Amino acid sequence: MDEKLRRLIDREEIRDLVNRFSAYEDRRMWDEAAECFTEDGVFDETAVDGPISTGREQIRAFFKEQIDGAMTFLAHYATGHVITEQGDDEAKGFFSCFFEGGLQDGRIVKVHGYLDDTYARVDGKWLFKTHKVVLYGPRQFTRPSSETV
């Protein structure tokens, strides 16, 4: 296959990884979300007072044990994906993300930031090697309005 075409296909597959992962999170598809990482992948949520989860099993457990019980809904809006480095089996990139989620106490948490990523091709499939949350500003906690439209 032509090298330029291969690189374009790889870039699209990496972008698809980001979109699938966000969709899996919002739909609470924890097994599928964990499978978006390499076996030794790292998901770093320390910027939002979360853990650093290493490996698919820890990532899966984080979702099932911490997110499932704490959040009533999740909504990720990913945009502006940039791939900064690209090799045959490794790549780096980032994308902006606005997140909104419902907490059990009725508050809404809003996060504006970006995800700093490294990607690895494993058995022909692009996966997250590292996925790190970085904030643009502080998290916001609000209460829903009682007004209806």
C-alpha positions as CSV (number, residue, x, y, z in Angstrom):
1,M,0.0,0.0,0.0
2,D,1.2,3.5,-0.7
3,E,2.9,5.1,2.4
4,K,0.8,8.3,2.2
5,L,-2.5,6.3,2.0
6,R,-1.4,4.1,4.9
7,R,-0.7,7.1,7.1
8,L,-4.1,8.6,6.3
9,I,-5.8,5.4,7.1
10,D,-3.9,5.2,10.4
11,R,-4.9,8.7,11.3
12,E,-8.5,7.9,10.7
13,E,-8.3,4.7,12.8
14,I,-6.8,6.7,15.7
15,R,-9.6,9.3,15.4
16,D,-12.1,6.5,15.4
17,L,-10.5,5.1,18.6
18,V,-11.1,8.5,20.4
19,N,-14.7,8.7,19.2
20,R,-15.5,5.1,20.1
21,F,-13.9,5.4,23.6
22,S,-16.0,8.6,24.3
23,A,-19.2,6.9,23.1
24,Y,-18.4,3.7,25.2
25,E,-17.9,5.9,28.3
26,D,-21.2,7.8,27.8
27,R,-23.1,4.5,27.3
28,R,-21.4,2.8,30.3
29,M,-19.9,0.1,28.0
30,W,-17.0,-0.4,30.4
31,D,-15.6,-3.6,28.9
32,E,-15.5,-2.0,25.5
33,A,-13.9,1.1,26.9
34,A,-11.2,-0.9,28.7
35,E,-10.4,-2.7,25.4
36,C,-9.5,0.6,23.9
37,F,-6.2,0.4,25.9
38,T,-3.1,-1.7,25.4
39,E,-2.7,-4.5,28.0
40,D,-0.4,-2.2,30.0
41,G,-2.2,1.1,29.1
42,V,-2.4,4.0,31.5
43,F,-5.5,6.2,32.1
44,D,-4.6,9.2,34.2
45,E,-7.4,11.1,35.7
46,T,-5.5,12.8,38.5
47,A,-6.3,16.3,37.1
48,V,-9.9,15.7,38.2
49,D,-9.0,14.0,41.5
50,G,-9.3,10.5,39.9
51,P,-6.7,7.7,39.9
52,I,-4.0,6.6,37.6
53,S,-5.3,3.2,36.4
54,T,-2.7,0.9,34.8
55,G,-3.7,-2.0,32.7
56,R,-7.1,-3.0,31.2
57,E,-8.3,-4.7,34.4
58,Q,-7.6,-1.6,36.6
59,I,-9.2,0.6,34.0
60,R,-12.3,-1.6,33.8
61,A,-12.5,-1.8,37.6
62,F,-12.2,2.1,37.9
63,F,-15.2,2.5,35.6
64,K,-17.3,-0.3,37.2
65,E,-16.4,0.5,40.9
66,Q,-16.0,4.3,40.9
67,I,-17.8,5.8,37.9
68,D,-20.9,3.6,37.9
69,G,-21.8,4.4,41.4
70,A,-20.9,8.1,41.4
71,M,-22.3,9.4,38.1
72,T,-25.9,9.4,37.0
73,F,-25.0,10.4,33.5
74,L,-21.9,11.1,31.4
75,A,-21.5,13.2,28.3
76,H,-18.2,13.7,26.5
77,Y,-17.8,16.2,23.6
78,A,-14.5,15.6,21.9
79,T,-13.2,17.9,19.2
80,G,-10.1,19.2,17.5
81,H,-8.2,16.0,17.4
82,V,-4.5,16.7,16.5
83,I,-2.0,13.9,15.8
84,T,1.4,15.5,16.6
85,E,3.7,12.5,15.9
86,Q,3.1,9.4,13.8
87,G,5.3,6.4,13.2
88,D,4.5,2.9,11.9
89,D,3.2,1.5,15.2
90,E,3.3,4.5,17.6
91,A,1.7,8.0,17.5
92,K,1.0,10.9,19.8
93,G,-1.8,13.4,19.9
94,F,-4.4,15.4,21.8
95,F,-8.0,16.5,21.5
96,S,-10.1,19.0,23.4
97,C,-12.9,17.7,25.5
98,F,-15.9,19.2,27.3
99,F,-17.4,16.8,29.8
100,E,-20.6,17.1,31.7
101,G,-21.8,14.5,34.2
102,G,-24.4,14.1,36.9
103,L,-23.4,13.3,40.4
104,Q,-25.5,11.3,42.9
105,D,-26.2,14.4,45.0
106,G,-27.9,16.1,42.1
107,R,-25.0,18.4,41.1
108,I,-23.7,18.6,37.6
109,V,-19.9,18.6,37.1
110,K,-18.4,20.4,34.0
111,V,-14.9,19.9,32.9
112,H,-13.1,21.8,30.1
113,G,-9.8,20.3,29.1
114,Y,-7.9,18.1,26.7
115,L,-6.7,14.5,26.6
116,D,-3.0,14.0,26.0
117,D,-2.5,10.6,24.3
118,T,0.0,8.2,23.1
119,Y,-1.2,5.4,20.8
120,A,0.2,2.0,19.9
121,R,-0.7,-0.4,17.1
122,V,-1.1,-3.8,18.6
123,D,-2.0,-6.7,16.3
124,G,-3.0,-4.2,13.6
125,K,-5.3,-2.2,15.8
126,W,-4.7,1.3,17.3
127,L,-5.1,1.5,21.0
128,F,-4.4,4.0,23.8
129,K,-1.0,3.5,25.4
130,T,-1.6,6.5,27.7
131,H,-4.7,8.7,28.0
132,K,-4.2,11.7,30.4
133,V,-6.7,14.4,31.3
134,V,-5.3,17.9,31.4
135,L,-7.5,20.8,32.5
136,Y,-7.9,24.2,30.8
137,G,-9.5,25.6,34.0
138,P,-11.1,24.5,37.3
139,R,-14.0,22.0,37.3
140,Q,-17.4,23.6,37.8
141,F,-20.1,22.2,40.1
142,T,-23.6,23.4,39.6
143,R,-27.2,22.5,40.4
144,P,-29.7,22.0,37.6
145,S,-32.1,24.9,37.1
146,S,-35.7,24.3,38.2
147,E,-36.9,26.1,35.1
148,T,-38.3,24.0,32.2
149,V,-38.6,25.1,28.6
